[in-house]
Amino acid sequence: MELILKQDVEGLGFKDDIVTVKNGYGRNFLIPRGHAILATSSAKKVLAENLKQSTFKEKKIVDDANKVAEALKKLEIKILKGSVDIGKIPENEIKSFNKKLSSEDEELYYEEQKKFNQKAIVFFMIFVGLAIYFIIYMLTPSKIQEVGYFKDDSRNRIYAYSFKQGVKFDKIVAHAKKVQGTGGKLKACYYFIEGSDMPTADLTFSFNLIMANNIIDKYASEIKFAYLKSPFGEETIANCYETPKHNLCNP
């Protein structure tokens, strides 16, 4: 049978690889443990689109990092006897400094040069800090990950997501609203804290909408946030931390 790996499996392959394994190994071990899903035509299309998006993001990260690197190359830093030169000092500033090299105001010159050096250092540190923050932010994986997905023949959809500690409710809501749905059909999103019990392959391979809802019900105690969009377009959102008895927290 042909499978798509959802994570690295030693001796078999890496995440997102399409592999061929024996039926028993796939159905009794890899799929139930959430290590892989069936490589259906629709799953392959989703994988191809995800890899395309990932390649685009990685290229953008590399391009942005190269831009930062090029900018840093243009910064020439020298620290000699308390002076700091960043790049080329404008000629008019050099002339201004030279005029002050008289015995009477030499002390004032050094004081102004000190202030100039301090400002230059602050500017450089801010620039480097912003560059590092930007690179780290771009390289940080999403804090919300899809772990299970069900869609029936009528295009009703149920999603299960894991999220990391610290993700705020408004970000969850914004994420749920952006998740793909079909007009006039049901869309439900359930969010589980990373590391907790949550539906994965058992949701994905449900035979029908009733079975998928039963799977979600099985993990109801672990639901932290829930979003439902009815076929009529009505949206219901539940914060199960604050309202654990909400019907979406106990589907």
N, C-alpha and C positions, 0 to 999 in steps of 0.2 A: 504494500500500500504506500501511497505517496503522501508525505506530511510536510507541513511548514513548521520549523522549529520556532518556538516562542522565546527560547533562551538557549544559551550554550549548553550542549550535552557532550561530555567527554567521550571521545572515541567515535562520535557520530557526526557532529558538525556545530556550526555557530548559529546564533540567533538570526532568523529570517532565511536560513538555508532551506531549500527544498530537497528532502531526502527520501529515499525509498527503504522501507523496513518491512520486516515480517508482520503479518496482520496481528498476531498475538502480542508482540512487543509494542506495537502501536496502540492497540485498543485497550490492553490491560495495564500498560505502564505509562507510556508517554502522554497519551491524551488525558487519562484521569488525573494525572499529576500536574496538568497544565503546562507540560513541557512542549507540547506541539498541538496543532490542529490539522484536520484533514485539508489536503491541498486541492480543494474544489476550484472550479474555474473562477467563481466569484472571489474566493479567498486569494487566488493568485493575482487577480486584478487589483484587489485591495493592497496586497503586498507590493506589487509593481508601482502603484501610486505612492505608497509610503516611502519606498526606496528612492523614487524620483524626488519626492519632497525632501528627504533626508540628504540626498546628494546636493540639491540646490542650497539647503541650509549650510552644509559643510563647506561648499564653495564660497558662500557669502562670508562665513566665519574666516576662512583662509584669506579671502580678498581684503576683509576689514583689518585682519591682523597684519597683513603686508603693508597696508596703508599706514597703520600705526608705526610699524617698523621703519618705513621710509621716512616718516616724520621725525622719529627718534634719531635716525642717522644724520639728519640735518642739524641736530642740536649738538654744538661743540661746547663741552664743559671743561673749563680749566680753573683750578683753585690754586693760586699762587700768592703767598703773603697776604692772605685775607681778601684777595680780589676774586671775583667770579665773572667770567665772560661767557655769555650764552649766544652762540652764533656770531654774527657780526654786529658790532655796535655802530649805529648810524654816525656818519662823519661829522654831522653838526654837533652831536653830543661829545665827541672826542675833542673838537675845537673848544667847546664850552669848558670842558675839564682843563684843557691846557692853559686857558686864560687864568685859571685860578692857582697856577703853580708858582705863586709868588710867596715870599717868606712871610708876608703879613697874614695871608688867609689860607696857608697850606693846611692848617688844622681843619678849617671849614670844608676844604676840598675833600679830605679824607672822610669827614663825617657824611658828606653827601654821597661819596662813593660807597660808603658802608650801607647807606639806605638803599641805594640802587642795587647793590649786591643782594641785600635781603629780599627785596621785591623780586629779583630775578630767581632766587632760590625758591621762593613761595610759588611763583608762577610755574616753575619747572616741576615741583612736587605735585601741584594740582593737576598738571597735564598728565604726568605719569600715573597718578592715582586714577584719573578718569579713564585712561587707556586700559589699565589693568582691570578696573571694574567692568568696562565694556566687554573685554575679552572673556572674563569669567562668566559674565551674564549670558553671553552668547553660547558658551560651551556648556552651561548648566542644563541638564536634561529637564524636560517638563515635569512639574510636580504632580500632574494628574495623568495617570496611565490607564488605558483601556485594558481590562482583564477578561471581559466576557461580552458577547454580543449575539443577540437573537433577532432574526427577521423572518416573519412568516410569508406565505405566498401573497398575502394581501398587503404586504409592506408595513405591517405594524412592527415597531422596533422596541427592544428593551436592551439597555446598555448597563454594564457594571464597570465601575472605575475604582481604582485605588488612588489615594492622595496622601501626601506627606504631611506630617504635623506642621502646623503653622499656616496652612492654606486657609484664607478667610472665606466666609460665607458668600460675600459678594462675588468673589472670583469663581466659586463653584457655580453660582447662578449664571454668571456670564458664560461660563464654559458650557453649561447645560443648554442654554439658548442657542449656542452655535452648533451643537451636535446635529448631524444630518437627520432629517425626518422627511416624511412624505405628507403633503397636504391632504387633509381629510382622513388621516390615519393616526393611530396612537403612537406616542413617543414617550418612553419612560427612561429616566436615568437614575441609577442608584450609586451612591458614593460610600466607599469603605476605607477606613484608615489603613495605611500600609502595614502589612504584617498580620492583619486580622483574618479571620475566616471569611471568605468571599466566594461568590460564584465565578467560575472560569469556564472550563470546557463543558461542564454540565449544563450551563446556560446556553452556550453556543450550539450544542447539539440537541437541544430540546426539540421534540417533534411538533409541538404546536404551542399556541399562545397560553393555553391553560397550564401546560407542563412548565413553560418558562416562568409563569407567575408562581407556580408551586416551588420552583427552584429558588426564586427570590425570597419567598416566604420562609424557606428553610434557613436563610441567613438573616432574617429580619432583625434579630437582636444586635447585629453588627452594623446595620445601616446608620450612617451619621447624617447624610443629607439625601433628599429625594426630590425629583422633579418629574412632573407629569404634564403632558400636553395632550388633551383629549382630541378626538376626531373633529370636534367643533371648534378647535383652536383655543379652548380655555386652558390656562396654565395654573398649575398648583405647585407650590414649592414648600418643602418642609425642612426645618432645622431640627433634626431628631435629638440634638443635645438639649434644646430648649423645650421641645414638645414631643417627648418620646411616645405619647399615646396617639399622635396624629395617625390617620389611617394610612398615609404613605410610609410611615415608619413601621407599620404592621400590616403590610399588604395582604 
